Amino acid sequence: MSELSFAPVDIALMREDDLDSIIEIERRSNPHPWTEAHFRNALRAGYLCLVAREHNVAVGFLIARALVDDAELLLIAVLPQTRRNGCATTLLNALIARLKELGKSPLHLEVRAGNREAIAFYEARQFRRTGLRKNYYPNGVLGNQREDALLMQRPLAA
Ligand SMILES: CC(C)(COP(=O)(O)OP(=O)(O)OC[C@H]1O[C@@H](n2cnc3c(N)ncnc32)[C@H](O)[C@@H]1OP(=O)(O)O)[C@@H](O)C(=O)NCCC(=O)NCCS
């Protein structure tokens, strides 16, 4: 998969020269953002790293990894001013198309139990809650108190 087009954004494989924009999106989206080293390691490890561009400017991205049978969505984020416009859905659809080609299912993820926007997004995209990890994240959004992780997954069978 080199380049896939879905209106209103173009989806492509992430490149190293996307990283400045990606890191900025991540910084504005995640209270505990990945560092440049995390992104470089993900690219080197061959993870599925997709970028969404609008008029050639990066506005969102996702990172996932294919496992033996299934796959894990590690990160997805969209610039705040571009949200609620289908960008994350387009990224997710591109990922799912690729995972189906690879025969991977289900797609699972962890999300902060307090991240209502993301949970609403996943539930609207057919992810179901499969478990809870108590006190999983070291730093909750409210300070030092730990935060639970909600486990979700979506089967990808054709
Ligand atoms: C979660 C996130 C990636 C969604 O990106 P997006 O481009 O806005 O998503 P889409 O436009 O494709 O889909 C939006 C849908 O998700 C749900 N949704 C998203 N934000 C929502 C909110 N604030 N309230 C209710 N539903 C919401 C709705 O179903 C919405 O559809 P609608 O606009 O037709 O009602 C984005 O909010 C984001 O970057 N958040 C910060 C990073 C993050 O939390 N990532 C997930 C970590 S696990």
The ligand as a MOL file (V3000), in Angstrom:
LIG
                    3D

  0  0  0     0  0            999 V3000
M  V30 BEGIN CTAB
M  V30 COUNTS 48 50 0 0 0
M  V30 BEGIN ATOM
M  V30 1 C -10.6210 10.4460 18.8140 0
M  V30 2 C -10.2200 11.2640 17.5910 0
M  V30 3 C -9.0160 10.6030 16.9230 0
M  V30 4 C -11.4010 11.2980 16.5970 0
M  V30 5 O -10.9750 12.0000 15.4290 0
M  V30 6 P -12.0430 12.7000 14.4210 0
M  V30 7 O -11.3070 12.9710 13.1610 0
M  V30 8 O -12.7310 13.8050 15.1010 0
M  V30 9 O -13.0820 11.5030 14.1910 0
M  V30 10 P -14.1510 11.4090 13.0070 0
M  V30 11 O -14.5230 12.7810 12.5470 0
M  V30 12 O -13.6860 10.4420 12.0000 0
M  V30 13 O -15.3640 10.7200 13.7620 0
M  V30 14 C -16.0490 11.4880 14.6640 0
M  V30 15 C -17.0410 10.5640 15.3630 0
M  V30 16 O -16.4690 10.0840 16.5800 0
M  V30 17 C -17.3920 10.3170 17.6530 0
M  V30 18 N -16.9110 11.4780 18.4070 0
M  V30 19 C -15.7110 12.0880 18.2480 0
M  V30 20 N -15.5790 13.1110 19.1250 0
M  V30 21 C -16.7060 13.1150 19.8490 0
M  V30 22 C -17.1770 13.9410 20.9160 0
M  V30 23 N -16.4390 14.9730 21.3950 0
M  V30 24 N -18.4070 13.6890 21.4250 0
M  V30 25 C -19.1560 12.6840 20.9230 0
M  V30 26 N -18.7770 11.8770 19.9040 0
M  V30 27 C -17.5660 12.0920 19.3950 0
M  V30 28 C -18.7320 10.6150 16.9790 0
M  V30 29 O -19.3320 9.3750 16.6350 0
M  V30 30 C -18.2710 11.3400 15.7220 0
M  V30 31 O -19.1910 11.2660 14.6580 0
M  V30 32 P -20.1030 12.5690 14.3610 0
M  V30 33 O -19.1400 13.7180 14.2250 0
M  V30 34 O -20.8070 12.1890 13.0930 0
M  V30 35 O -20.9900 12.6860 15.5610 0
M  V30 36 C -9.8950 12.7510 17.9850 0
M  V30 37 O -10.9180 13.2310 18.8440 0
M  V30 38 C -8.5510 12.9450 18.6670 0
M  V30 39 O -7.5210 13.1450 18.0070 0
M  V30 40 N -8.5230 12.9040 20.0200 0
M  V30 41 C -7.2710 13.1060 20.7620 0
M  V30 42 C -6.3640 11.8940 20.6540 0
M  V30 43 C -7.0250 10.6570 21.2400 0
M  V30 44 O -7.6720 10.7040 22.2800 0
M  V30 45 N -6.8050 9.4980 20.5530 0
M  V30 46 C -7.3140 8.2290 20.9850 0
M  V30 47 C -6.3820 7.6580 22.0070 0
M  V30 48 S -6.8210 5.9480 22.3860 0
M  V30 END ATOM
M  V30 BEGIN BOND
M  V30 1 1 1 2
M  V30 2 1 2 3
M  V30 3 1 2 4
M  V30 4 1 2 36
M  V30 5 1 4 5
M  V30 6 1 5 6
M  V30 7 2 6 7
M  V30 8 1 6 8
M  V30 9 1 6 9
M  V30 10 1 9 10
M  V30 11 2 10 11
M  V30 12 1 10 12
M  V30 13 1 10 13
M  V30 14 1 13 14
M  V30 15 1 14 15
M  V30 16 1 15 16
M  V30 17 1 15 30
M  V30 18 1 16 17
M  V30 19 1 17 18
M  V30 20 1 17 28
M  V30 21 1 18 19
M  V30 22 1 18 27
M  V30 23 2 19 20
M  V30 24 1 20 21
M  V30 25 1 21 22
M  V30 26 2 21 27
M  V30 27 1 22 23
M  V30 28 2 22 24
M  V30 29 1 24 25
M  V30 30 2 25 26
M  V30 31 1 26 27
M  V30 32 1 28 29
M  V30 33 1 28 30
M  V30 34 1 30 31
M  V30 35 1 31 32
M  V30 36 2 32 33
M  V30 37 1 32 34
M  V30 38 1 32 35
M  V30 39 1 36 37
M  V30 40 1 36 38
M  V30 41 2 38 39
M  V30 42 1 38 40
M  V30 43 1 40 41
M  V30 44 1 41 42
M  V30 45 1 42 43
M  V30 46 2 43 44
M  V30 47 1 43 45
M  V30 48 1 45 46
M  V30 49 1 46 47
M  V30 50 1 47 48
M  V30 END BOND
M  V30 END CTAB
M  END
